[in-house]
Amino acid sequence: MSYIFEELKRAFWSPAMLIASLLSIFMFIGGFIEYISWLPSGQLSLLYLFLSGYNSGTANTLALAFPILACLPFVASYVQDENNHLTNYISIRTSERTYKTIKFFITGLTGGVAVAIGPVVGFMILSVLSFVFQLPLEGEGLETAEMFHSMGIASPHLMILLIILTIFGCGFTLASFGLGLSVFVKNTYLAVLMPFVFYLITSTIFIDINPLLNAQILYDINKTGMGSWPRVAYAAILIIIGAVSFFGGGRKIEYTR
Amino acid sequence: MTINRKVATGLLSLGLFSIGTGIATAATYYDYDARVPAIADFETTNKTKQTTGSAYNNVTYLAKGASLVSWVENTSGTNITSKVTYSSTGKKTMDYKAASTYKGKSVHLNISTPFGENEAVSTKGNWTPN
């Protein structure tokens, strides 16, 4: 049990996690910062500003960088353990199966938190600004909001909660997928970059075959106006690929207890 | 009889006034047909803003599954309306930050791809600075 806490501490209390979290926060805020001077006019809504950091406007850099942010904190940890021969020593304390199971879920967790922390902090900042400047919760003409309305969801706060959960799921998925790929690439930098390369390929080549193959659908809840099933199916396939690669691939750790 | 004539004259005047007002305030739309690059923006030529109303972008064609962002800039390239992001055709409204400031001034429509849209996108439509 203590091994889980040690691994959690190692994953969350690390420079890589700090950098990923700060990048996520700055990127999200960067999406709506251009509207700061608009706030006193009260023309823009809380939801408009939130979506500007998420999937709207021209400064929502999080929508491009999310695969890197998801993988930055812990995806390369297995490769590092292998390179440092730590896996040999860890096997003294726990079984290979337990080690890999803990590694798999904590990696997914760090990926989800790293990407979602920006929108969470951004929402808190916007809530304060909204209170100070008496901004409306929702304005007109927001496509993502209209998509929620068509699903019978009218509360902007519920919309934001669902978006944050989607972002967390997206980060979890890509980190799990990246961990699976890291078993084969065996290089810490490539391990972090591989899911981003996969995302670029899907959003430039696969998208021409079918828009549903674009990995952007994991992140953008409004992408191509689709329901949640294609997104869930896409995420499940990537997590399964990651799990099969991670648990089935790589060097067999010798159990030396 | 006199009352009927007055009513008829009044209604006629009101009708003519309404038509006249309608003609005076009808916004002029300008066509565009663009392939918006993944990185750079597409800008229309400058047009004069006539009123203090919002700008409109009437999108008649957008490549399937693609998203775009449109807004209005002044001649020095400053964003003067909110940005509207869309993935479907239809009329998009862009509200000016201070519409009266730009009445009689030259402005242009700007169209760009949002982050996450990694390919050039074809689109057609017409717009008015209003």
Interface residues (C-beta under 8 A of the other chain):
Chain A: E34 Y35 S37 W38 S41 Q43 L44 Y48 L51 S52 N55 S56 G57 T58 A59 N60 T61 L62 A63 L64 E140 G141 E143 L200 S203 T204 I207 P211 N214 Q216 Y219 D220 N222 K223 T224 G225
Chain B: K64 G65 S67 V69 N79 S82 K83 V84 T85 Y86 S87 S88 K92 T93 D95 K97 S112 P114 F115 G116 E117 N118 E119
